[in-house]
Amino acid sequence: MIRGEILSGNRKPGERIPSVLQLNEQFGIANVTAQKVMTALRADGLIYTEPGMGSFVRDQSEEGERA
């Protein structure tokens, strides 16, 4: 769901995404599952995490600049 929102543009670059705890509560999923979601989104370059601040949508236009 989050991946789709990012790819469709419904979540804008820099927008904070739900934390692991919020994903647990919102979707009724296990902590491990929520962590896997975050890891997959990060690995796909869709989000970045700022320690102590949270996870945010990555600007996809910067993708080519990072490669």
All heavy atoms as a GROMACS GRO file, in nm:
protein
  512
    1MET      N    1   0.082  -0.119   0.000
    1MET     CA    2   0.000   0.000   0.000
    1MET      C    3   0.087   0.126   0.000
    1MET      O    4   0.063   0.217  -0.079
    1MET     CB    5  -0.092  -0.002   0.122
    1MET     CG    6  -0.189   0.112   0.123
    1MET     SD    7  -0.308   0.086   0.255
    1MET     CE    8  -0.327   0.250   0.309
    2ILE      N    9   0.185   0.130   0.086
    2ILE     CA   10   0.272   0.248   0.093
    2ILE      C   11   0.351   0.262  -0.036
    2ILE      O   12   0.364   0.372  -0.090
    2ILE     CB   13   0.365   0.240   0.216
    2ILE    CG1   14   0.282   0.249   0.344
    2ILE    CG2   15   0.468   0.353   0.212
    2ILE    CD1   16   0.359   0.226   0.470
    3ARG      N   17   0.401   0.150  -0.088
    3ARG     CA   18   0.474   0.152  -0.214
    3ARG      C   19   0.387   0.213  -0.324
    3ARG      O   20   0.431   0.298  -0.400
    3ARG     CB   21   0.517   0.011  -0.254
    3ARG     CG   22   0.588   0.002  -0.388
    3ARG     CD   23   0.615  -0.142  -0.428
    3ARG     NE   24   0.678  -0.220  -0.324
    3ARG     CZ   25   0.809  -0.221  -0.299
    3ARG    NH1   26   0.890  -0.150  -0.373
    3ARG    NH2   27   0.858  -0.293  -0.202
    4GLY      N   28   0.263   0.169  -0.333
    4GLY     CA   29   0.171   0.221  -0.434
    4GLY      C   30   0.146   0.370  -0.418
    4GLY      O   31   0.139   0.443  -0.518
    5GLU      N   32   0.132   0.415  -0.293
    5GLU     CA   33   0.111   0.558  -0.268
    5GLU      C   34   0.231   0.641  -0.311
    5GLU      O   35   0.216   0.749  -0.366
    5GLU     CB   36   0.080   0.581  -0.121
    5GLU     CG   37  -0.056   0.527  -0.079
    5GLU     CD   38  -0.081   0.541   0.069
    5GLU    OE1   39   0.012   0.574   0.146
    5GLU    OE2   40  -0.197   0.520   0.110
    6ILE      N   41   0.350   0.588  -0.288
    6ILE     CA   42   0.472   0.660  -0.328
    6ILE      C   43   0.483   0.664  -0.480
    6ILE      O   44   0.503   0.770  -0.538
    6ILE     CB   45   0.597   0.594  -0.266
    6ILE    CG1   46   0.597   0.610  -0.114
    6ILE    CG2   47   0.724   0.653  -0.327
    6ILE    CD1   48   0.704   0.530  -0.042
    7LEU      N   49   0.466   0.548  -0.544
    7LEU     CA   50   0.482   0.540  -0.689
    7LEU      C   51   0.375   0.619  -0.764
    7LEU      O   52   0.401   0.671  -0.872
    7LEU     CB   53   0.483   0.394  -0.734
    7LEU     CG   54   0.603   0.312  -0.686
    7LEU    CD1   55   0.588   0.166  -0.726
    7LEU    CD2   56   0.734   0.371  -0.737
    8SER      N   57   0.255   0.629  -0.706
    8SER     CA   58   0.147   0.704  -0.772
    8SER      C   59   0.158   0.854  -0.748
    8SER      O   60   0.087   0.932  -0.810
    8SER     CB   61   0.011   0.655  -0.722
    8SER     OG   62  -0.009   0.694  -0.586
    9GLY      N   63   0.248   0.894  -0.656
    9GLY     CA   64   0.263   1.036  -0.626
    9GLY      C   65   0.172   1.085  -0.515
    9GLY      O   66   0.171   1.203  -0.483
   10ASN      N   67   0.095   0.993  -0.454
   10ASN     CA   68   0.008   1.034  -0.343
   10ASN      C   69   0.088   1.068  -0.218
   10ASN      O   70   0.039   1.140  -0.132
   10ASN     CB   71  -0.094   0.925  -0.311
   10ASN     CG   72  -0.201   0.914  -0.417
   10ASN    OD1   73  -0.229   1.008  -0.489
   10ASN    ND2   74  -0.261   0.796  -0.427
   11ARG      N   75   0.208   1.016  -0.208
   11ARG     CA   76   0.301   1.055  -0.101
   11ARG      C   77   0.414   1.130  -0.168
   11ARG      O   78   0.480   1.080  -0.256
   11ARG     CB   79   0.352   0.934  -0.024
   11ARG     CG   80   0.244   0.871   0.061
   11ARG     CD   81   0.305   0.777   0.162
   11ARG     NE   82   0.202   0.714   0.242
   11ARG     CZ   83   0.171   0.753   0.365
   11ARG    NH1   84   0.236   0.853   0.422
   11ARG    NH2   85   0.076   0.692   0.432
   12LYS      N   86   0.436   1.251  -0.123
   12LYS     CA   87   0.533   1.341  -0.186
   12LYS      C   88   0.672   1.326  -0.126
   12LYS      O   89   0.687   1.286  -0.010
   12LYS     CB   90   0.487   1.486  -0.168
   12LYS     CG   91   0.347   1.513  -0.222
   12LYS     CD   92   0.341   1.494  -0.370
   12LYS     CE   93   0.202   1.522  -0.423
   12LYS     NZ   94   0.175   1.462  -0.549
   13PRO      N   95   0.776   1.360  -0.204
   13PRO     CA   96   0.912   1.355  -0.151
   13PRO      C   97   0.924   1.436  -0.022
   13PRO      O   98   0.870   1.546  -0.012
   13PRO     CB   99   0.995   1.419  -0.263
   13PRO     CG  100   0.917   1.390  -0.386
   13PRO     CD  101   0.772   1.401  -0.344
   14GLY      N  102   0.990   1.376   0.075
   14GLY     CA  103   1.008   1.442   0.204
   14GLY      C  104   0.896   1.416   0.302
   14GLY      O  105   0.909   1.447   0.420
   15GLU      N  106   0.786   1.358   0.255
   15GLU     CA  107   0.672   1.329   0.344
   15GLU      C  108   0.708   1.213   0.435
   15GLU      O  109   0.763   1.112   0.392
   15GLU     CB  110   0.549   1.294   0.261
   15GLU     CG  111   0.426   1.268   0.343
   15GLU     CD  112   0.303   1.239   0.257
   15GLU    OE1  113   0.300   1.279   0.139
   15GLU    OE2  114   0.210   1.175   0.311
   16ARG      N  115   0.676   1.228   0.561
   16ARG     CA  116   0.706   1.124   0.658
   16ARG      C  117   0.609   1.008   0.638
   16ARG      O  118   0.491   1.028   0.614
   16ARG     CB  119   0.692   1.179   0.800
   16ARG     CG  120   0.739   1.084   0.905
   16ARG     CD  121   0.746   1.150   1.039
   16ARG     NE  122   0.812   1.060   1.130
   16ARG     CZ  123   0.795   1.062   1.260
   16ARG    NH1  124   0.718   1.153   1.314
   16ARG    NH2  125   0.858   0.976   1.334
   17ILE      N  126   0.662   0.886   0.649
   17ILE     CA  127   0.576   0.769   0.638
   17ILE      C  128   0.560   0.709   0.778
   17ILE      O  129   0.639   0.737   0.868
   17ILE     CB  130   0.632   0.666   0.538
   17ILE    CG1  131   0.765   0.610   0.584
   17ILE    CG2  132   0.641   0.726   0.399
   17ILE    CD1  133   0.806   0.489   0.505
   18PRO      N  134   0.458   0.625   0.795
   18PRO     CA  135   0.433   0.568   0.929
   18PRO      C  136   0.553   0.489   0.981
   18PRO      O  137   0.625   0.425   0.903
   18PRO     CB  138   0.314   0.475   0.906
   18PRO     CG  139   0.248   0.526   0.782
   18PRO     CD  140   0.358   0.582   0.698
   19SER      N  141   0.570   0.494   1.111
   19SER     CA  142   0.676   0.418   1.176
   19SER      C  143   0.637   0.270   1.182
   19SER      O  144   0.522   0.233   1.153
   19SER     CB  145   0.697   0.470   1.319
   19SER     OG  146   0.581   0.441   1.397
   20VAL      N  147   0.730   0.187   1.224
   20VAL     CA  148   0.703   0.044   1.240
   20VAL      C  149   0.587   0.026   1.338
   20VAL      O  150   0.494  -0.051   1.311
   20VAL     CB  151   0.829  -0.031   1.288
   20VAL    CG1  152   0.796  -0.173   1.332
   20VAL    CG2  153   0.934  -0.033   1.178
   21LEU      N  154   0.588   0.097   1.448
   21LEU     CA  155   0.480   0.087   1.547
   21LEU      C  156   0.347   0.130   1.487
   21LEU      O  157   0.244   0.064   1.507
   21LEU     CB  158   0.512   0.173   1.670
   21LEU     CG  159   0.409   0.172   1.781
   21LEU    CD1  160   0.387   0.031   1.834
   21LEU    CD2  161   0.452   0.265   1.894
   22GLN      N  162   0.347   0.238   1.410
   22GLN     CA  163   0.224   0.283   1.346
   22GLN      C  164   0.173   0.182   1.244
   22GLN      O  165   0.053   0.161   1.232
   22GLN     CB  166   0.245   0.420   1.280
   22GLN     CG  167   0.264   0.531   1.382
   22GLN     CD  168   0.312   0.661   1.319
   22GLN    OE1  169   0.390   0.660   1.223
   22GLN    NE2  170   0.267   0.772   1.374
   23LEU      N  171   0.264   0.119   1.170
   23LEU     CA  172   0.224   0.014   1.076
   23LEU      C  173   0.162  -0.103   1.150
   23LEU      O  174   0.061  -0.160   1.106
   23LEU     CB  175   0.344  -0.034   0.993
   23LEU     CG  176   0.401   0.064   0.892
   23LEU    CD1  177   0.527   0.007   0.828
   23LEU    CD2  178   0.298   0.099   0.785
   24ASN      N  179   0.220  -0.140   1.265
   24ASN     CA  180   0.165  -0.247   1.348
   24ASN      C  181   0.020  -0.217   1.383
   24ASN      O  182  -0.068  -0.302   1.367
   24ASN     CB  183   0.243  -0.262   1.478
   24ASN     CG  184   0.382  -0.314   1.461
   24ASN    OD1  185   0.421  -0.360   1.355
   24ASN    ND2  186   0.461  -0.303   1.566
   25GLU      N  187  -0.003  -0.096   1.432
   25GLU     CA  188  -0.136  -0.058   1.477
   25GLU      C  189  -0.234  -0.040   1.361
   25GLU      O  190  -0.348  -0.086   1.367
   25GLU     CB  191  -0.128   0.071   1.559
   25GLU     CG  192  -0.052   0.054   1.688
   25GLU     CD  193  -0.023   0.185   1.759
   25GLU    OE1  194  -0.059   0.292   1.706
   25GLU    OE2  195   0.037   0.179   1.868
   26GLN      N  196  -0.190   0.026   1.256
   26GLN     CA  197  -0.278   0.058   1.144
   26GLN      C  198  -0.322  -0.066   1.066
   26GLN      O  199  -0.438  -0.077   1.027
   26GLN     CB  200  -0.208   0.156   1.049
   26GLN     CG  201  -0.295   0.202   0.934
   26GLN     CD  202  -0.225   0.307   0.848
   26GLN    OE1  203  -0.115   0.352   0.878
   26GLN    NE2  204  -0.288   0.345   0.739
   27PHE      N  205  -0.229  -0.159   1.043
   27PHE     CA  206  -0.259  -0.274   0.960
   27PHE      C  207  -0.272  -0.404   1.038
   27PHE      O  208  -0.302  -0.509   0.980
   27PHE     CB  209  -0.153  -0.290   0.851
   27PHE     CG  210  -0.148  -0.173   0.756
   27PHE    CD1  211  -0.047  -0.080   0.764
   27PHE    CD2  212  -0.246  -0.156   0.660
   27PHE    CE1  213  -0.042   0.029   0.678
   27PHE    CE2  214  -0.244  -0.048   0.573
   27PHE     CZ  215  -0.142   0.045   0.582
   28GLY      N  216  -0.247  -0.400   1.167
   28GLY     CA  217  -0.257  -0.520   1.248
   28GLY      C  218  -0.156  -0.626   1.211
   28GLY      O  219  -0.185  -0.746   1.213
   29ILE      N  220  -0.035  -0.581   1.175
   29ILE     CA  221   0.070  -0.674   1.136
   29ILE      C  222   0.174  -0.686   1.247
   29ILE      O  223   0.183  -0.599   1.334
   29ILE     CB  224   0.138  -0.631   1.004
   29ILE    CG1  225   0.200  -0.491   1.015
   29ILE    CG2  226   0.038  -0.638   0.888
   29ILE    CD1  227   0.275  -0.445   0.891
   30ALA      N  228   0.250  -0.792   1.241
   30ALA     CA  229   0.354  -0.815   1.341
   30ALA      C  230   0.470  -0.717   1.323
   30ALA      O  231   0.492  -0.665   1.212
   30ALA     CB  232   0.407  -0.958   1.329
   31ASN      N  233   0.543  -0.694   1.430
   31ASN     CA  234   0.658  -0.604   1.429
   31ASN      C  235   0.760  -0.647   1.322
   31ASN      O  236   0.811  -0.564   1.248
   31ASN     CB  237   0.722  -0.600   1.567
   31ASN     CG  238   0.830  -0.497   1.578
   31ASN    OD1  239   0.815  -0.384   1.531
   31ASN    ND2  240   0.941  -0.532   1.641
   32VAL      N  241   0.786  -0.775   1.313
   32VAL     CA  242   0.883  -0.826   1.216
   32VAL      C  243   0.836  -0.796   1.074
   32VAL      O  244   0.915  -0.757   0.988
   32VAL     CB  245   0.905  -0.979   1.235
   32VAL    CG1  246   0.988  -1.037   1.122
   32VAL    CG2  247   0.970  -1.006   1.369
   33THR      N  248   0.708  -0.812   1.048
   33THR     CA  249   0.653  -0.785   0.916
   33THR      C  250   0.666  -0.637   0.883
   33THR      O  251   0.707  -0.600   0.772
   33THR     CB  252   0.505  -0.827   0.909
   33THR    OG1  253   0.496  -0.966   0.940
   33THR    CG2  254   0.446  -0.802   0.771
   34ALA      N  255   0.635  -0.550   0.978
   34ALA     CA  256   0.647  -0.406   0.956
   34ALA      C  257   0.793  -0.368   0.929
   34ALA      O  258   0.820  -0.283   0.843
   34ALA     CB  259   0.593  -0.330   1.077
   35GLN      N  260   0.887  -0.430   1.000
   35GLN     CA  261   1.028  -0.403   0.976
   35GLN      C  262   1.070  -0.447   0.836
   35GLN      O  263   1.148  -0.379   0.770
   35GLN     CB  264   1.114  -0.472   1.082
   35GLN     CG  265   1.101  -0.408   1.218
   35GLN     CD  266   1.177  -0.483   1.326
   35GLN    OE1  267   1.233  -0.589   1.303
   35GLN    NE2  268   1.177  -0.427   1.446
   36LYS      N  269   1.015  -0.559   0.789
   36LYS     CA  270   1.046  -0.607   0.654
   36LYS      C  271   0.992  -0.510   0.549
   36LYS      O  272   1.057  -0.488   0.446
   36LYS     CB  273   0.987  -0.746   0.632
   36LYS     CG  274   1.062  -0.856   0.704
   36LYS     CD  275   1.000  -0.991   0.678
   36LYS     CE  276   1.074  -1.101   0.752
   36LYS     NZ  277   1.015  -1.233   0.727
   37VAL      N  278   0.876  -0.452   0.575
   37VAL     CA  279   0.818  -0.352   0.484
   37VAL      C  280   0.915  -0.235   0.471
   37VAL      O  281   0.948  -0.191   0.360
   37VAL     CB  282   0.681  -0.304   0.534
   37VAL    CG1  283   0.635  -0.180   0.459
   37VAL    CG2  284   0.578  -0.415   0.523
   38MET      N  285   0.960  -0.183   0.584
   38MET     CA  286   1.050  -0.068   0.584
   38MET      C  287   1.182  -0.102   0.514
   38MET      O  288   1.233  -0.022   0.435
   38MET     CB  289   1.076  -0.020   0.726
   38MET     CG  290   0.951   0.022   0.800
   38MET     SD  291   0.871   0.164   0.723
   38MET     CE  292   0.956   0.293   0.807
   39THR      N  293   1.236  -0.220   0.542
   39THR     CA  294   1.361  -0.263   0.480
   39THR      C  295   1.346  -0.272   0.328
   39THR      O  296   1.435  -0.227   0.254
   39THR     CB  297   1.406  -0.398   0.539
   39THR    OG1  298   1.426  -0.381   0.680
   39THR    CG2  299   1.533  -0.448   0.474
   40ALA      N  300   1.235  -0.327   0.282
   40ALA     CA  301   1.212  -0.341   0.138
   40ALA      C  302   1.198  -0.204   0.072
   40ALA      O  303   1.255  -0.180  -0.036
   40ALA     CB  304   1.088  -0.426   0.112
   41LEU      N  305   1.124  -0.113   0.133
   41LEU     CA  306   1.107   0.021   0.076
   41LEU      C  307   1.241   0.094   0.070
   41LEU      O  308   1.272   0.162  -0.028
   41LEU     CB  309   1.007   0.102   0.158
   41LEU     CG  310   0.861   0.055   0.150
   41LEU    CD1  311   0.776   0.131   0.252
   41LEU    CD2  312   0.805   0.072   0.010
   42ARG      N  313   1.322   0.078   0.174
   42ARG     CA  314   1.454   0.140   0.178
   42ARG      C  315   1.545   0.079   0.071
   42ARG      O  316   1.614   0.151  -0.002
   42ARG     CB  317   1.515   0.123   0.318
   42ARG     CG  318   1.623   0.219   0.351
   42ARG     CD  319   1.671   0.210   0.497
   42ARG     NE  320   1.564   0.231   0.593
   42ARG     CZ  321   1.513   0.136   0.671
   42ARG    NH1  322   1.559   0.012   0.668
   42ARG    NH2  323   1.416   0.164   0.755
   43ALA      N  324   1.543  -0.054   0.058
   43ALA     CA  325   1.626  -0.123  -0.041
   43ALA      C  326   1.588  -0.084  -0.184
   43ALA      O  327   1.674  -0.079  -0.271
   43ALA     CB  328   1.614  -0.274  -0.022
   44ASP      N  329   1.462  -0.056  -0.204
   44ASP     CA  330   1.414  -0.016  -0.338
   44ASP      C  331   1.437   0.132  -0.366
   44ASP      O  332   1.403   0.180  -0.474
   44ASP     CB  333   1.265  -0.047  -0.353
   44ASP     CG  334   1.238  -0.197  -0.360
   44ASP    OD1  335   1.334  -0.274  -0.382
   44ASP    OD2  336   1.121  -0.236  -0.344
   45GLY      N  337   1.494   0.203  -0.268
   45GLY     CA  338   1.523   0.344  -0.288
   45GLY      C  339   1.402   0.434  -0.282
   45GLY      O  340   1.407   0.548  -0.328
   46LEU      N  341   1.293   0.385  -0.222
   46LEU     CA  342   1.171   0.465  -0.215
   46LEU      C  343   1.166   0.553  -0.090
   46LEU      O  344   1.096   0.654  -0.090
   46LEU     CB  345   1.047   0.375  -0.219
   46LEU     CG  346   1.030   0.296  -0.349
   46LEU    CD1  347   0.911   0.201  -0.338
   46LEU    CD2  348   1.013   0.390  -0.467
   47ILE      N  349   1.238   0.512   0.014
   47ILE     CA  350   1.240   0.591   0.138
   47ILE      C  351   1.382   0.602   0.189
   47ILE      O  352   1.472   0.529   0.147
   47ILE     CB  353   1.150   0.530   0.248
   47ILE    CG1  354   1.206   0.394   0.295
   47ILE    CG2  355   1.006   0.518   0.201
   47ILE    CD1  356   1.138   0.339   0.419
   48TYR      N  357   1.402   0.696   0.280
   48TYR     CA  358   1.527   0.706   0.355
   48TYR      C  359   1.489   0.729   0.500
   48TYR      O  360   1.379   0.775   0.530
   48TYR     CB  361   1.617   0.818   0.302
   48TYR     CG  362   1.557   0.957   0.315
   48TYR    CD1  363   1.589   1.037   0.425
   48TYR    CD2  364   1.471   1.008   0.219
   48TYR    CE1  365   1.535   1.165   0.438
   48TYR    CE2  366   1.417   1.135   0.230
   48TYR     CZ  367   1.450   1.212   0.341
   48TYR     OH  368   1.396   1.338   0.353
   49THR      N  369   1.579   0.694   0.590
   49THR     CA  370   1.553   0.706   0.732
   49THR      C  371   1.655   0.799   0.796
   49THR      O  372   1.775   0.786   0.771
   49THR     CB  373   1.557   0.568   0.800
   49THR    OG1  374   1.459   0.484   0.736
   49THR    CG2  375   1.528   0.577   0.948
   50GLU      N  376   1.605   0.891   0.874
   50GLU     CA  377   1.688   0.981   0.953
   50GLU      C  378   1.680   0.934   1.098
   50GLU      O  379   1.571   0.939   1.156
   50GLU     CB  380   1.638   1.126   0.943
   50GLU     CG  381   1.652   1.188   0.806
   50GLU     CD  382   1.796   1.223   0.772
   50GLU    OE1  383   1.876   1.241   0.865
   50GLU    OE2  384   1.826   1.229   0.652
   51PRO      N  385   1.790   0.886   1.156
   51PRO     CA  386   1.786   0.838   1.294
   51PRO      C  387   1.725   0.942   1.389
   51PRO      O  388   1.762   1.059   1.385
   51PRO     CB  389   1.933   0.811   1.326
   51PRO     CG  390   1.996   0.785   1.193
   51PRO     CD  391   1.923   0.876   1.097
   52GLY      N  392   1.631   0.895   1.468
   52GLY     CA  393   1.565   0.982   1.565
   52GLY      C  394   1.457   1.071   1.506
   52GLY      O  395   1.388   1.141   1.579
   53MET      N  396   1.441   1.070   1.374
   53MET     CA  397   1.343   1.156   1.309
   53MET      C  398   1.232   1.076   1.241
   53MET      O  399   1.119   1.119   1.236
   53MET     CB  400   1.411   1.245   1.205
   53MET     CG  401   1.523   1.327   1.262
   53MET     SD  402   1.500   1.502   1.277
   53MET     CE  403   1.383   1.550   1.162
   54GLY      N  404   1.267   0.962   1.181
   54GLY     CA  405   1.168   0.881   1.111
   54GLY      C  406   1.211   0.850   0.970
   54GLY      O  407   1.324   0.874   0.930
   55SER      N  408   1.117   0.797   0.893
   55SER     CA  409   1.142   0.760   0.754
   55SER      C  410   1.059   0.849   0.664
   55SER      O  411   0.946   0.885   0.696
   55SER     CB  412   1.105   0.613   0.731
   55SER     OG  413   1.191   0.530   0.806
   56PHE      N  414   1.118   0.882   0.549
   56PHE     CA  415   1.059   0.980   0.459
   56PHE      C  416   1.067   0.932   0.315
   56PHE      O  417   1.157   0.856   0.279
   56PHE     CB  418   1.134   1.114   0.472
   56PHE     CG  419   1.136   1.166   0.612
   56PHE    CD1  420   1.236   1.127   0.701
   56PHE    CD2  421   1.038   1.254   0.656
   56PHE    CE1  422   1.237   1.175   0.831
   56PHE    CE2  423   1.039   1.301   0.786
   56PHE     CZ  424   1.139   1.261   0.873
   57VAL      N  425   0.974   0.982   0.233
   57VAL     CA  426   0.972   0.948   0.092
   57VAL      C  427   1.092   1.012   0.024
   57VAL      O  428   1.117   1.132   0.041
   57VAL     CB  429   0.841   0.996   0.026
   57VAL    CG1  430   0.843   0.968  -0.125
   57VAL    CG2  431   0.720   0.930   0.092
   58ARG      N  432   1.166   0.933  -0.051
   58ARG     CA  433   1.282   0.982  -0.124
   58ARG      C  434   1.235   1.048  -0.253
   58ARG      O  435   1.140   1.001  -0.317
   58ARG     CB  436   1.377   0.867  -0.157
   58ARG     CG  437   1.503   0.911  -0.230
   58ARG     CD  438   1.596   0.794  -0.256
   58ARG     NE  439   1.644   0.729  -0.136
   58ARG     CZ  440   1.741   0.777  -0.056
   58ARG    NH1  441   1.798   0.890  -0.083
   58ARG    NH2  442   1.778   0.709   0.050
   59ASP      N  443   1.300   1.154  -0.292
   59ASP     CA  444   1.270   1.222  -0.419
   59ASP      C  445   1.321   1.132  -0.531
   59ASP      O  446   1.441   1.112  -0.546
   59ASP     CB  447   1.338   1.358  -0.424
   59ASP     CG  448   1.302   1.439  -0.546
   59ASP    OD1  449   1.244   1.382  -0.642
   59ASP    OD2  450   1.332   1.559  -0.547
   60GLN      N  451   1.230   1.075  -0.609
   60GLN     CA  452   1.267   0.982  -0.714
   60GLN      C  453   1.346   1.048  -0.827
   60GLN      O  454   1.417   0.981  -0.901
   60GLN     CB  455   1.142   0.912  -0.770
   60GLN     CG  456   1.070   0.829  -0.665
   60GLN     CD  457   1.158   0.727  -0.597
   60GLN    OE1  458   1.213   0.640  -0.662
   60GLN    NE2  459   1.174   0.738  -0.467
   61SER      N  460   1.335   1.179  -0.840
   61SER     CA  461   1.413   1.248  -0.945
   61SER      C  462   1.562   1.249  -0.911
   61SER      O  463   1.645   1.270  -0.997
   61SER     CB  464   1.362   1.391  -0.964
   61SER     OG  465   1.388   1.471  -0.850
   62GLU      N  466   1.597   1.225  -0.784
   62GLU     CA  467   1.736   1.219  -0.742
   62GLU      C  468   1.796   1.082  -0.766
   62GLU      O  469   1.915   1.063  -0.753
   62GLU     CB  470   1.748   1.252  -0.593
   62GLU     CG  471   1.709   1.394  -0.559
   62GLU     CD  472   1.715   1.420  -0.410
   62GLU    OE1  473   1.743   1.325  -0.333
   62GLU    OE2  474   1.689   1.532  -0.369
   63GLU      N  475   1.714   0.984  -0.800
   63GLU     CA  476   1.760   0.845  -0.816
   63GLU      C  477   1.875   0.837  -0.915
   63GLU      O  478   1.975   0.772  -0.888
   63GLU     CB  479   1.645   0.755  -0.861
   63GLU     CG  480   1.681   0.609  -0.868
   63GLU     CD  481   1.710   0.546  -0.732
   63GLU    OE1  482   1.663   0.598  -0.630
   63GLU    OE2  483   1.782   0.447  -0.731
   64GLY      N  484   1.864   0.901  -1.029
   64GLY     CA  485   1.970   0.896  -1.129
   64GLY      C  486   2.096   0.966  -1.083
   64GLY      O  487   2.206   0.925  -1.117
   65GLU      N  488   2.082   1.067  -1.001
   65GLU     CA  489   2.198   1.141  -0.950
   65GLU      C  490   2.278   1.058  -0.853
   65GLU      O  491   2.398   1.073  -0.841
   65GLU     CB  492   2.152   1.271  -0.882
   65GLU     CG  493   2.083   1.367  -0.976
   65GLU     CD  494   2.019   1.483  -0.903
   65GLU    OE1  495   2.054   1.506  -0.785
   65GLU    OE2  496   1.936   1.552  -0.962
   66ARG      N  497   2.213   0.964  -0.780
   66ARG     CA  498   2.281   0.883  -0.680
   66ARG      C  499   2.350   0.764  -0.743
   66ARG      O  500   2.441   0.707  -0.684
   66ARG     CB  501   2.182   0.833  -0.574
   66ARG     CG  502   2.128   0.944  -0.489
   66ARG     CD  503   2.039   0.893  -0.377
   66ARG     NE  504   1.931   0.809  -0.429
   66ARG     CZ  505   1.909   0.686  -0.388
   66ARG    NH1  506   1.985   0.628  -0.300
   66ARG    NH2  507   1.808   0.615  -0.436
   67ALA      N  508   2.307   0.722  -0.858
   67ALA     CA  509   2.360   0.600  -0.921
   67ALA      C  510   2.502   0.621  -0.973
   67ALA      O  511   2.552   0.723  -0.990
   67ALA     CB  512   2.271   0.556  -1.034
   0.00000   0.00000   0.00000
